[in-house]
């Protein structure tokens, strides 16, 4: 059975994905990056929006579940200043067949390919907050992600921190 992977972009007309260097992993050769279905909600946001996602992992303690009020499949927190941009942004979901990809990080759902990849489908997605709700994701917002970042890093939760270089960390 072929599984599908996704890439999300604010660009509507990408015909082919060419491997590129990653600023997050500069030591790696150029790659095309994709995400699995479970973790796709991590990318239902404007590209540059900093966010912290948490979910229950195999080593997550009941104490941390309670401390972070983790009652949803996944909780994603953004800075409140990004709410207007979230409401107006439209993104495009590019679908790939998994066959040319290898798992890069199972916890985060990342897959990579060192070959160019053509999407097999492109879907326009608006109303991102509704898309998050439909995916059983709880959206939270706060003024700054700084304290949450520090707390999550010192917890037993599974997490993903995306575009933190754009966060208001004071």
Buried (B, 14 or more C-beta within 10 A) or exposed (E): EEEBBBBBBEEEEBEEBEBEEBEEEEEEEEBBBBBBEEBBBBBBBBBEBBBBBBBBEEEBEEEBBEEBEBEBEBBBBBBEEBEEBBEEBEBBBBBBBBEBBEEBEEEBBBBBBEEEBEBEEBEEBEBBBEBBBEBEBBBBBBEBBBEBBEBBEEBBBBBBBBBBEBBBBE
